[in-house]
Each structure stands twice: as structure tokens, then as C-alpha cells.
Amino acid sequence: MTQKAFIIRLCAVMLLGLVAAGVVYAFESQRPYVLTSEIEAKIQEKNASSTSGAMRIPILVYHSIQPHQAGESLMKKRFDISPETLEEQLRYLKEHGYTTITLEALAEDIRSGTTSPVAKPVVLTFDDGWQDHYTKAFPLLEKYHDTATFYVYTNPIGKDPRFLTWSEIQEMSAAGMTIGSHTLSHPLLSTLTPAQLQSEVVNSKKILETHLGKPVVDFASPFGYSTKTLEQLLAQAGYTTGRTGYKGNYHSKNDLLRLSSYYTPNSTSDFVWVMRYAP
Ligand SMILES: [Zn+2]
């Protein structure tokens, strides 16, 4: 190969790399957590409508709990945290007087409008039903005497080894963890027909309840989006809480089916900011 041909090929490869990075970035930018102007507007709107009975109870959203690896995707970098970081955060909560509560307790606090009976309540949630929720998160939660909600989407359970098994889900439920629905197939809900949406919401609840032998009343929408239609469907199906990916720590009675949350940051300073200062 001549030097000129080599340089042309090198430029082509670099250009392809840039385009690929752009596509990944554009895709990532569609996620609620990084759509800042839209989300900020929603927060303002919510803050304005949440004047009476709004209570500050952080809801933290975790995804996979595994060590970061070289070459991992931007999404993994942003959403996954290592077991060490999770332990650091659980230790921070303990040392600073926080108490982990269930979403049912959060709903009760907000409905009654009284101060939470526990000091500095916080809700921990884990999305998607990854296998490391059982092997990494569950032992740490038990070690620190914490409770958490695991939002599971049911299609890969018992079929795909990257996800939890039914017996692991049953064991965590029996040990005081809450299991919530994260749909059947983790679709972008806005792309579904009404019948498909209904099936994702209703049938995932039924499947979880059959395996657990107890009611499942907590829902988290994939990718964090929510709409009025979804809220109505959740209420009809018998859910009492619905968690979104819209950022916010304050909740009021009207928000129980569109609860705001924060995706858990990797850095300690960001985590402390979410716990102490974030609106
Ligand atoms: Zn998810």
C-alpha cells in the first residue's frame, strides 16, 4: 500500500468512528436523563403543581451492578455501577442517618401528608432484573439491612442467563425485597398500540403475581417515559405506584403513578448532591 492510500484509509476509518460515536451520542441523548431542557421544563411544571403535600423522598435508580470494563458502551458507563460503588453508597446512607423504605411506605407517607415515621427516607430501585442484582446487590442490601424494589421485565426471566431466575426473585421477595413490573419485553411504550400497551402493563403484573403469590403494585416504565394514558392504565390494572425517569426528589399525592427519580451517579460527589441538594 502506498503512503497516500494508507492515509486515505486511515481518514476513512477515523471518519467512520466519528459517525458511529455521533449515532451513539444521538441515541443516548434521547434518553430522559440527558434530555435536560425537556426534563427541566417538566420538573418546573411538576414543582409548580406540587405545592401541597409535596414531600422530599429520593428514589434512586440502579441498573446493572458490575465492575466497569475497558471498551464498554457509553450506556454501560453511564448507567452501571460497580459493587464497590454500591457498597460505598449504602455505607453513606447508613452513616448519614437515611432509612430505606418501600414504595408502598412512600405512597402511604405522601397520602397521609404527615412526616415520614422514619428518619430521612430513601427508596432504592434496581431496573431490568439483571443476574447481578441477586449475586451483587442483594447480599449488600442484606449486609446493610436495607430494602429495595427490583423492577423486572418478565420475558427473559428463566430463559436468558444474564437475568434473574424465578427462584432468585422468589428468594429476594421472601427476604423483604419488593418486586415490581417493568413490562413483559421492555419496549419503548410510546411505540405500542393500545392493545400492546395494555398487555405489557397487565400481563407482566399477572405473571409476577403468579410466581410470587402476592400482589404486585409497583411499576416502572422502560426508558423512564410516562403519559396520561399510561397513568390511567396503571390505575385500572391495580398499580399504586409508577416510577418514571424524570428527575426530581419531591412527590405529591397526584404524582404516585408518575414518580420522579434520579439515576444513580457513579461519582460520590454527584451522589451526595442528589441526596442532599437536588430538587
Ligand atoms: Zn429498564
py3Dmol code that shows the C-alpha trace and the ligand (Angstrom):
import py3Dmol

protein = """\
ATOM      1  CA  MET A   1       0.000   0.000   0.000  1.00  0.00           C
ATOM      2  CA  THR A   2       1.326   3.436  -0.849  1.00  0.00           C
ATOM      3  CA  GLN A   3       1.588   6.053   1.836  1.00  0.00           C
ATOM      4  CA  LYS A   4      -1.200   8.032   0.182  1.00  0.00           C
ATOM      5  CA  ALA A   5      -3.550   5.022   0.119  1.00  0.00           C
ATOM      6  CA  PHE A   6      -2.740   4.332   3.765  1.00  0.00           C
ATOM      7  CA  ILE A   7      -3.581   7.906   4.781  1.00  0.00           C
ATOM      8  CA  ILE A   8      -6.859   7.786   2.836  1.00  0.00           C
ATOM      9  CA  ARG A   9      -7.831   4.537   4.572  1.00  0.00           C
ATOM     10  CA  LEU A  10      -6.851   5.939   7.957  1.00  0.00           C
ATOM     11  CA  CYS A  11      -9.003   9.016   7.359  1.00  0.00           C
ATOM     12  CA  ALA A  12     -11.932   6.829   6.268  1.00  0.00           C
ATOM     13  CA  VAL A  13     -11.667   4.711   9.434  1.00  0.00           C
ATOM     14  CA  MET A  14     -11.482   7.831  11.624  1.00  0.00           C
ATOM     15  CA  LEU A  15     -14.491   9.338   9.856  1.00  0.00           C
ATOM     16  CA  LEU A  16     -16.484   6.117  10.363  1.00  0.00           C
ATOM     17  CA  GLY A  17     -15.527   6.182  14.046  1.00  0.00           C
ATOM     18  CA  LEU A  18     -16.764   9.753  14.410  1.00  0.00           C
ATOM     19  CA  VAL A  19     -20.055   8.927  12.684  1.00  0.00           C
ATOM     20  CA  ALA A  20     -20.541   5.891  14.950  1.00  0.00           C
ATOM     21  CA  ALA A  21     -19.824   7.994  18.052  1.00  0.00           C
ATOM     22  CA  GLY A  22     -22.327  10.578  16.794  1.00  0.00           C
ATOM     23  CA  VAL A  23     -25.025   7.933  16.314  1.00  0.00           C
ATOM     24  CA  VAL A  24     -24.416   6.554  19.825  1.00  0.00           C
ATOM     25  CA  TYR A  25     -24.493  10.058  21.290  1.00  0.00           C
ATOM     26  CA  ALA A  26     -27.691  10.955  19.417  1.00  0.00           C
ATOM     27  CA  PHE A  27     -29.348   7.751  20.640  1.00  0.00           C
ATOM     28  CA  GLU A  28     -28.214   8.370  24.200  1.00  0.00           C
ATOM     29  CA  SER A  29     -29.433  11.950  24.047  1.00  0.00           C
ATOM     30  CA  GLN A  30     -32.975  10.659  23.522  1.00  0.00           C
ATOM     31  CA  ARG A  31     -32.969   9.120  26.976  1.00  0.00           C
ATOM     32  CA  PRO A  32     -34.921  11.109  29.554  1.00  0.00           C
ATOM     33  CA  TYR A  33     -31.986  11.545  31.901  1.00  0.00           C
ATOM     34  CA  VAL A  34     -29.962  13.562  29.413  1.00  0.00           C
ATOM     35  CA  LEU A  35     -32.779  15.443  27.675  1.00  0.00           C
ATOM     36  CA  THR A  36     -32.152  18.295  30.033  1.00  0.00           C
ATOM     37  CA  SER A  37     -34.247  21.140  28.614  1.00  0.00           C
ATOM     38  CA  GLU A  38     -37.344  18.968  28.215  1.00  0.00           C
ATOM     39  CA  ILE A  39     -36.864  17.354  31.613  1.00  0.00           C
ATOM     40  CA  GLU A  40     -36.144  20.657  33.317  1.00  0.00           C
ATOM     41  CA  ALA A  41     -39.403  22.017  31.888  1.00  0.00           C
ATOM     42  CA  LYS A  42     -41.279  19.011  33.245  1.00  0.00           C
ATOM     43  CA  ILE A  43     -39.661  19.455  36.653  1.00  0.00           C
ATOM     44  CA  GLN A  44     -40.683  23.115  36.720  1.00  0.00           C
ATOM     45  CA  GLU A  45     -44.204  22.105  35.740  1.00  0.00           C
ATOM     46  CA  LYS A  46     -44.293  19.422  38.408  1.00  0.00           C
ATOM     47  CA  ASN A  47     -42.821  21.666  41.088  1.00  0.00           C
ATOM     48  CA  ALA A  48     -45.451  24.264  40.274  1.00  0.00           C
ATOM     49  CA  SER A  49     -48.277  21.724  40.569  1.00  0.00           C
ATOM     50  CA  SER A  50     -46.840  20.078  43.678  1.00  0.00           C
ATOM     51  CA  THR A  51     -47.493  22.848  46.130  1.00  0.00           C
ATOM     52  CA  SER A  52     -49.470  20.998  48.792  1.00  0.00           C
ATOM     53  CA  GLY A  53     -48.283  17.833  50.459  1.00  0.00           C
ATOM     54  CA  ALA A  54     -45.096  17.565  48.395  1.00  0.00           C
ATOM     55  CA  MET A  55     -42.533  15.512  50.240  1.00  0.00           C
ATOM     56  CA  ARG A  56     -38.851  15.084  49.538  1.00  0.00           C
ATOM     57  CA  ILE A  57     -38.063  11.376  49.353  1.00  0.00           C
ATOM     58  CA  PRO A  58     -35.254  10.489  46.926  1.00  0.00           C
ATOM     59  CA  ILE A  59     -35.907   7.483  44.676  1.00  0.00           C
ATOM     60  CA  LEU A  60     -32.630   6.158  43.328  1.00  0.00           C
ATOM     61  CA  VAL A  61     -32.492   4.115  40.106  1.00  0.00           C
ATOM     62  CA  TYR A  62     -29.786   1.484  39.688  1.00  0.00           C
ATOM     63  CA  HIS A  63     -29.200  -0.732  36.684  1.00  0.00           C
ATOM     64  CA  SER A  64     -26.591  -3.490  36.425  1.00  0.00           C
ATOM     65  CA  ILE A  65     -24.137  -3.805  39.341  1.00  0.00           C
ATOM     66  CA  GLN A  66     -20.848  -4.898  37.850  1.00  0.00           C
ATOM     67  CA  PRO A  67     -17.274  -3.666  37.514  1.00  0.00           C
ATOM     68  CA  HIS A  68     -16.614  -1.285  34.635  1.00  0.00           C
ATOM     69  CA  GLN A  69     -14.611  -2.798  31.787  1.00  0.00           C
ATOM     70  CA  ALA A  70     -12.446  -1.370  29.054  1.00  0.00           C
ATOM     71  CA  GLY A  71     -14.360  -0.888  25.808  1.00  0.00           C
ATOM     72  CA  GLU A  72     -17.823  -0.929  27.370  1.00  0.00           C
ATOM     73  CA  SER A  73     -20.620   1.110  25.793  1.00  0.00           C
ATOM     74  CA  LEU A  74     -21.450   4.670  26.798  1.00  0.00           C
ATOM     75  CA  MET A  75     -24.730   3.383  28.166  1.00  0.00           C
ATOM     76  CA  LYS A  76     -22.969   0.931  30.463  1.00  0.00           C
ATOM     77  CA  LYS A  77     -20.541   3.627  31.577  1.00  0.00           C
ATOM     78  CA  ARG A  78     -23.382   5.902  32.484  1.00  0.00           C
ATOM     79  CA  PHE A  79     -25.927   3.512  33.958  1.00  0.00           C
ATOM     80  CA  ASP A  80     -23.988   0.691  35.603  1.00  0.00           C
ATOM     81  CA  ILE A  81     -22.085   0.985  38.832  1.00  0.00           C
ATOM     82  CA  SER A  82     -19.602  -1.386  40.432  1.00  0.00           C
ATOM     83  CA  PRO A  83     -20.379  -3.434  43.570  1.00  0.00           C
ATOM     84  CA  GLU A  84     -17.764  -1.315  45.396  1.00  0.00           C
ATOM     85  CA  THR A  85     -19.567   1.913  44.467  1.00  0.00           C
ATOM     86  CA  LEU A  86     -22.910   0.451  45.539  1.00  0.00           C
ATOM     87  CA  GLU A  87     -21.408  -0.525  48.900  1.00  0.00           C
ATOM     88  CA  GLU A  88     -19.916   2.956  49.290  1.00  0.00           C
ATOM     89  CA  GLN A  89     -23.352   4.473  48.671  1.00  0.00           C
ATOM     90  CA  LEU A  90     -25.121   2.113  51.077  1.00  0.00           C
ATOM     91  CA  ARG A  91     -22.496   2.949  53.708  1.00  0.00           C
ATOM     92  CA  TYR A  92     -23.001   6.672  53.047  1.00  0.00           C
ATOM     93  CA  LEU A  93     -26.773   6.308  53.571  1.00  0.00           C
ATOM     94  CA  LYS A  94     -26.247   4.380  56.824  1.00  0.00           C
ATOM     95  CA  GLU A  95     -23.633   6.786  58.187  1.00  0.00           C
ATOM     96  CA  HIS A  96     -25.790   9.795  57.370  1.00  0.00           C
ATOM     97  CA  GLY A  97     -28.945   8.507  59.042  1.00  0.00           C
ATOM     98  CA  TYR A  98     -31.032   7.547  55.983  1.00  0.00           C
ATOM     99  CA  THR A  99     -33.616   4.738  56.142  1.00  0.00           C
ATOM    100  CA  THR A 100     -34.502   2.735  53.030  1.00  0.00           C
ATOM    101  CA  ILE A 101     -38.257   2.317  52.598  1.00  0.00           C
ATOM    102  CA  THR A 102     -40.584   0.585  50.138  1.00  0.00           C
ATOM    103  CA  LEU A 103     -42.627   2.448  47.549  1.00  0.00           C
ATOM    104  CA  GLU A 104     -45.738   1.430  49.460  1.00  0.00           C
ATOM    105  CA  ALA A 105     -44.367   3.234  52.527  1.00  0.00           C
ATOM    106  CA  LEU A 106     -43.548   6.255  50.354  1.00  0.00           C
ATOM    107  CA  ALA A 107     -47.109   6.238  48.962  1.00  0.00           C
ATOM    108  CA  GLU A 108     -48.504   5.973  52.487  1.00  0.00           C
ATOM    109  CA  ASP A 109     -46.377   8.904  53.714  1.00  0.00           C
ATOM    110  CA  ILE A 110     -47.485  11.054  50.798  1.00  0.00           C
ATOM    111  CA  ARG A 111     -51.167  10.074  51.013  1.00  0.00           C
ATOM    112  CA  SER A 112     -51.312  10.775  54.738  1.00  0.00           C
ATOM    113  CA  GLY A 113     -49.381  14.011  54.264  1.00  0.00           C
ATOM    114  CA  THR A 114     -47.609  13.517  57.580  1.00  0.00           C
ATOM    115  CA  THR A 115     -43.898  13.416  58.207  1.00  0.00           C
ATOM    116  CA  SER A 116     -42.438  10.011  57.451  1.00  0.00           C
ATOM    117  CA  PRO A 117     -42.196   7.891  60.591  1.00  0.00           C
ATOM    118  CA  VAL A 118     -38.609   7.032  59.686  1.00  0.00           C
ATOM    119  CA  ALA A 119     -35.638   9.379  59.593  1.00  0.00           C
ATOM    120  CA  LYS A 120     -34.512  10.587  56.163  1.00  0.00           C
ATOM    121  CA  PRO A 121     -36.394   8.072  53.975  1.00  0.00           C
ATOM    122  CA  VAL A 122     -34.947   6.963  50.644  1.00  0.00           C
ATOM    123  CA  VAL A 123     -36.174   4.410  48.077  1.00  0.00           C
ATOM    124  CA  LEU A 124     -33.678   2.179  46.253  1.00  0.00           C
ATOM    125  CA  THR A 125     -34.795   0.675  42.942  1.00  0.00           C
ATOM    126  CA  PHE A 126     -32.998  -1.719  40.583  1.00  0.00           C
ATOM    127  CA  ASP A 127     -34.160  -1.962  36.971  1.00  0.00           C
ATOM    128  CA  ASP A 128     -34.367  -4.773  34.429  1.00  0.00           C
ATOM    129  CA  GLY A 129     -33.790  -7.929  36.513  1.00  0.00           C
ATOM    130  CA  TRP A 130     -30.084  -8.441  35.839  1.00  0.00           C
ATOM    131  CA  GLN A 131     -28.460 -11.543  37.304  1.00  0.00           C
ATOM    132  CA  ASP A 132     -26.032  -9.372  39.300  1.00  0.00           C
ATOM    133  CA  HIS A 133     -28.973  -7.967  41.259  1.00  0.00           C
ATOM    134  CA  TYR A 134     -29.060 -11.341  43.006  1.00  0.00           C
ATOM    135  CA  THR A 135     -25.324 -12.036  43.146  1.00  0.00           C
ATOM    136  CA  LYS A 136     -24.060  -8.493  43.905  1.00  0.00           C
ATOM    137  CA  ALA A 137     -26.823  -6.131  45.066  1.00  0.00           C
ATOM    138  CA  PHE A 138     -28.940  -8.471  47.210  1.00  0.00           C
ATOM    139  CA  PRO A 139     -26.066  -9.557  49.556  1.00  0.00           C
ATOM    140  CA  LEU A 140     -25.039  -5.909  50.070  1.00  0.00           C
ATOM    141  CA  LEU A 141     -28.630  -4.868  50.813  1.00  0.00           C
ATOM    142  CA  GLU A 142     -28.860  -7.645  53.402  1.00  0.00           C
ATOM    143  CA  LYS A 143     -25.489  -6.675  54.901  1.00  0.00           C
ATOM    144  CA  TYR A 144     -26.673  -3.096  55.454  1.00  0.00           C
ATOM    145  CA  HIS A 145     -30.234  -4.123  56.443  1.00  0.00           C
ATOM    146  CA  ASP A 146     -31.739  -2.246  53.536  1.00  0.00           C
ATOM    147  CA  THR A 147     -34.838  -2.851  51.474  1.00  0.00           C
ATOM    148  CA  ALA A 148     -35.146  -2.194  47.747  1.00  0.00           C
ATOM    149  CA  THR A 149     -37.528  -2.609  44.827  1.00  0.00           C
ATOM    150  CA  PHE A 150     -36.491  -4.730  41.848  1.00  0.00           C
ATOM    151  CA  TYR A 151     -38.330  -3.893  38.617  1.00  0.00           C
ATOM    152  CA  VAL A 152     -38.296  -6.982  36.455  1.00  0.00           C
ATOM    153  CA  TYR A 153     -39.354  -7.395  32.843  1.00  0.00           C
ATOM    154  CA  THR A 154     -40.619 -10.876  32.604  1.00  0.00           C
ATOM    155  CA  ASN A 155     -39.767 -12.219  29.115  1.00  0.00           C
ATOM    156  CA  PRO A 156     -36.093 -13.114  29.749  1.00  0.00           C
ATOM    157  CA  ILE A 157     -36.644 -14.467  33.278  1.00  0.00           C
ATOM    158  CA  GLY A 158     -35.662 -18.103  33.500  1.00  0.00           C
ATOM    159  CA  LYS A 159     -34.543 -18.085  29.836  1.00  0.00           C
ATOM    160  CA  ASP A 160     -31.587 -15.740  29.495  1.00  0.00           C
ATOM    161  CA  PRO A 161     -28.652 -16.357  31.883  1.00  0.00           C
ATOM    162  CA  ARG A 162     -27.901 -12.624  32.059  1.00  0.00           C
ATOM    163  CA  PHE A 163     -31.142 -12.204  34.003  1.00  0.00           C
ATOM    164  CA  LEU A 164     -32.566 -13.422  37.311  1.00  0.00           C
ATOM    165  CA  THR A 165     -34.287 -16.777  37.684  1.00  0.00           C
ATOM    166  CA  TRP A 166     -37.743 -17.163  39.207  1.00  0.00           C
ATOM    167  CA  SER A 167     -36.333 -18.868  42.309  1.00  0.00           C
ATOM    168  CA  GLU A 168     -33.917 -15.957  42.860  1.00  0.00           C
ATOM    169  CA  ILE A 169     -36.796 -13.492  42.519  1.00  0.00           C
ATOM    170  CA  GLN A 170     -38.874 -15.540  44.976  1.00  0.00           C
ATOM    171  CA  GLU A 171     -35.961 -15.676  47.436  1.00  0.00           C
ATOM    172  CA  MET A 172     -35.430 -11.899  47.310  1.00  0.00           C
ATOM    173  CA  SER A 173     -39.157 -11.298  47.734  1.00  0.00           C
ATOM    174  CA  ALA A 174     -39.296 -13.636  50.739  1.00  0.00           C
ATOM    175  CA  ALA A 175     -36.318 -11.772  52.251  1.00  0.00           C
ATOM    176  CA  GLY A 176     -38.219  -8.468  52.240  1.00  0.00           C
ATOM    177  CA  MET A 177     -37.348  -7.042  48.846  1.00  0.00           C
ATOM    178  CA  THR A 178     -40.191  -5.711  46.683  1.00  0.00           C
ATOM    179  CA  ILE A 179     -40.679  -6.960  43.128  1.00  0.00           C
ATOM    180  CA  GLY A 180     -42.267  -4.541  40.667  1.00  0.00           C
ATOM    181  CA  SER A 181     -43.204  -4.773  36.999  1.00  0.00           C
ATOM    182  CA  HIS A 182     -41.015  -3.361  34.249  1.00  0.00           C
ATOM    183  CA  THR A 183     -43.323  -4.756  31.499  1.00  0.00           C
ATOM    184  CA  LEU A 184     -43.026  -8.011  29.526  1.00  0.00           C
ATOM    185  CA  SER A 185     -40.498  -7.037  26.865  1.00  0.00           C
ATOM    186  CA  HIS A 186     -39.018  -3.633  27.826  1.00  0.00           C
ATOM    187  CA  PRO A 187     -40.388  -1.750  24.807  1.00  0.00           C
ATOM    188  CA  LEU A 188     -40.448   1.987  24.258  1.00  0.00           C
ATOM    189  CA  LEU A 189     -44.054   2.390  25.408  1.00  0.00           C
ATOM    190  CA  SER A 190     -44.796   5.293  23.062  1.00  0.00           C
ATOM    191  CA  THR A 191     -44.320   2.977  20.060  1.00  0.00           C
ATOM    192  CA  LEU A 192     -47.008   0.469  21.112  1.00  0.00           C
ATOM    193  CA  THR A 193     -50.621   0.089  20.057  1.00  0.00           C
ATOM    194  CA  PRO A 194     -53.166   0.480  22.882  1.00  0.00           C
ATOM    195  CA  ALA A 195     -53.643  -3.322  22.968  1.00  0.00           C
ATOM    196  CA  GLN A 196     -49.894  -3.953  23.187  1.00  0.00           C
ATOM    197  CA  LEU A 197     -49.515  -1.347  25.931  1.00  0.00           C
ATOM    198  CA  GLN A 198     -52.355  -2.921  27.877  1.00  0.00           C
ATOM    199  CA  SER A 199     -50.758  -6.356  27.549  1.00  0.00           C
ATOM    200  CA  GLU A 200     -47.320  -5.130  28.711  1.00  0.00           C
ATOM    201  CA  VAL A 201     -48.861  -3.479  31.779  1.00  0.00           C
ATOM    202  CA  VAL A 202     -51.468  -6.073  32.742  1.00  0.00           C
ATOM    203  CA  ASN A 203     -49.861  -9.389  31.774  1.00  0.00           C
ATOM    204  CA  SER A 204     -46.471  -8.633  33.356  1.00  0.00           C
ATOM    205  CA  LYS A 205     -48.301  -7.974  36.641  1.00  0.00           C
ATOM    206  CA  LYS A 206     -50.220 -11.265  36.345  1.00  0.00           C
ATOM    207  CA  ILE A 207     -47.080 -13.283  35.563  1.00  0.00           C
ATOM    208  CA  LEU A 208     -45.171 -11.792  38.511  1.00  0.00           C
ATOM    209  CA  GLU A 209     -48.108 -12.355  40.859  1.00  0.00           C
ATOM    210  CA  THR A 210     -48.444 -15.992  39.746  1.00  0.00           C
ATOM    211  CA  HIS A 211     -44.776 -16.642  40.523  1.00  0.00           C
ATOM    212  CA  LEU A 212     -44.700 -14.655  43.767  1.00  0.00           C
ATOM    213  CA  GLY A 213     -48.105 -15.493  45.224  1.00  0.00           C
ATOM    214  CA  LYS A 214     -48.615 -11.884  46.297  1.00  0.00           C
ATOM    215  CA  PRO A 215     -49.894  -8.656  44.754  1.00  0.00           C
ATOM    216  CA  VAL A 216     -47.527  -6.641  42.561  1.00  0.00           C
ATOM    217  CA  VAL A 217     -48.444  -2.952  42.744  1.00  0.00           C
ATOM    218  CA  ASP A 218     -45.297  -1.072  41.676  1.00  0.00           C
ATOM    219  CA  PHE A 219     -44.487  -0.285  38.039  1.00  0.00           C
ATOM    220  CA  ALA A 220     -41.526   1.382  36.346  1.00  0.00           C
ATOM    221  CA  SER A 221     -41.769   2.313  32.677  1.00  0.00           C
ATOM    222  CA  PRO A 222     -38.906   1.270  30.391  1.00  0.00           C
ATOM    223  CA  PHE A 223     -36.701   4.236  29.406  1.00  0.00           C
ATOM    224  CA  GLY A 224     -38.494   6.301  32.045  1.00  0.00           C
ATOM    225  CA  TYR A 225     -41.230   7.819  29.886  1.00  0.00           C
ATOM    226  CA  SER A 226     -44.761   8.350  31.122  1.00  0.00           C
ATOM    227  CA  THR A 227     -48.036   9.630  29.707  1.00  0.00           C
ATOM    228  CA  LYS A 228     -51.552  10.277  30.991  1.00  0.00           C
ATOM    229  CA  THR A 229     -52.712   7.153  29.117  1.00  0.00           C
ATOM    230  CA  LEU A 230     -50.114   5.047  30.899  1.00  0.00           C
ATOM    231  CA  GLU A 231     -51.114   6.502  34.272  1.00  0.00           C
ATOM    232  CA  GLN A 232     -54.776   5.646  33.635  1.00  0.00           C
ATOM    233  CA  LEU A 233     -53.860   2.134  32.550  1.00  0.00           C
ATOM    234  CA  LEU A 234     -51.712   1.634  35.667  1.00  0.00           C
ATOM    235  CA  ALA A 235     -54.585   2.726  37.898  1.00  0.00           C
ATOM    236  CA  GLN A 236     -57.045   0.406  36.107  1.00  0.00           C
ATOM    237  CA  ALA A 237     -54.628  -2.522  36.367  1.00  0.00           C
ATOM    238  CA  GLY A 238     -54.305  -2.023  40.133  1.00  0.00           C
ATOM    239  CA  TYR A 239     -50.860  -0.487  40.426  1.00  0.00           C
ATOM    240  CA  THR A 240     -50.446   2.036  43.234  1.00  0.00           C
ATOM    241  CA  THR A 241     -47.084   3.491  42.214  1.00  0.00           C
ATOM    242  CA  GLY A 242     -45.458   4.193  38.840  1.00  0.00           C
ATOM    243  CA  ARG A 243     -41.864   5.326  38.630  1.00  0.00           C
ATOM    244  CA  THR A 244     -40.556   7.412  35.745  1.00  0.00           C
ATOM    245  CA  GLY A 245     -37.069   8.572  34.780  1.00  0.00           C
ATOM    246  CA  TYR A 246     -37.984  12.233  35.096  1.00  0.00           C
ATOM    247  CA  LYS A 247     -35.628  13.864  37.535  1.00  0.00           C
ATOM    248  CA  GLY A 248     -36.906  15.028  40.895  1.00  0.00           C
ATOM    249  CA  ASN A 249     -36.936  14.303  44.630  1.00  0.00           C
ATOM    250  CA  TYR A 250     -40.329  15.815  45.521  1.00  0.00           C
ATOM    251  CA  HIS A 251     -43.579  13.872  45.295  1.00  0.00           C
ATOM    252  CA  SER A 252     -47.191  14.725  45.987  1.00  0.00           C
ATOM    253  CA  LYS A 253     -50.485  12.816  46.072  1.00  0.00           C
ATOM    254  CA  ASN A 254     -51.117  13.363  42.370  1.00  0.00           C
ATOM    255  CA  ASP A 255     -47.704  12.010  41.427  1.00  0.00           C
ATOM    256  CA  LEU A 256     -47.950   8.450  42.713  1.00  0.00           C
ATOM    257  CA  LEU A 257     -48.305   6.981  39.215  1.00  0.00           C
ATOM    258  CA  ARG A 258     -45.583   9.228  37.735  1.00  0.00           C
ATOM    259  CA  LEU A 259     -42.987   9.394  40.482  1.00  0.00           C
ATOM    260  CA  SER A 260     -39.777  11.221  39.676  1.00  0.00           C
ATOM    261  CA  SER A 261     -36.395   9.724  40.440  1.00  0.00           C
ATOM    262  CA  TYR A 262     -32.662  10.092  39.950  1.00  0.00           C
ATOM    263  CA  TYR A 263     -30.461   7.680  38.046  1.00  0.00           C
ATOM    264  CA  THR A 264     -27.693   6.823  40.484  1.00  0.00           C
ATOM    265  CA  PRO A 265     -24.475   8.592  39.609  1.00  0.00           C
ATOM    266  CA  ASN A 266     -21.126   6.840  39.648  1.00  0.00           C
ATOM    267  CA  SER A 267     -19.292   9.660  41.359  1.00  0.00           C
ATOM    268  CA  THR A 268     -19.571  10.161  45.103  1.00  0.00           C
ATOM    269  CA  SER A 269     -19.902  13.935  44.821  1.00  0.00           C
ATOM    270  CA  ASP A 270     -22.838  13.617  42.394  1.00  0.00           C
ATOM    271  CA  PHE A 271     -24.439  11.014  44.668  1.00  0.00           C
ATOM    272  CA  VAL A 272     -24.140  13.334  47.678  1.00  0.00           C
ATOM    273  CA  TRP A 273     -25.628  16.150  45.582  1.00  0.00           C
ATOM    274  CA  VAL A 274     -28.664  14.009  44.665  1.00  0.00           C
ATOM    275  CA  MET A 275     -29.211  13.007  48.291  1.00  0.00           C
ATOM    276  CA  ARG A 276     -28.696  16.419  49.876  1.00  0.00           C
ATOM    277  CA  TYR A 277     -29.439  19.179  47.415  1.00  0.00           C
ATOM    278  CA  ALA A 278     -31.166  18.011  44.242  1.00  0.00           C
ATOM    279  CA  PRO A 279     -34.679  19.448  43.799  1.00  0.00           C
TER     280      PRO A 279
END
"""
ligand_1 = """\
1
ZN
Zn -35.198 -0.741 32.051
"""
view = py3Dmol.view(width=600, height=400)
view.addModel(protein, "pdb")
view.setStyle({"model": 0}, {"cartoon": {"style": "trace"}})
view.addModel(ligand_1, "xyz")
view.setStyle({"model": 1}, {"stick": {}})
view.zoomTo()
view.show()
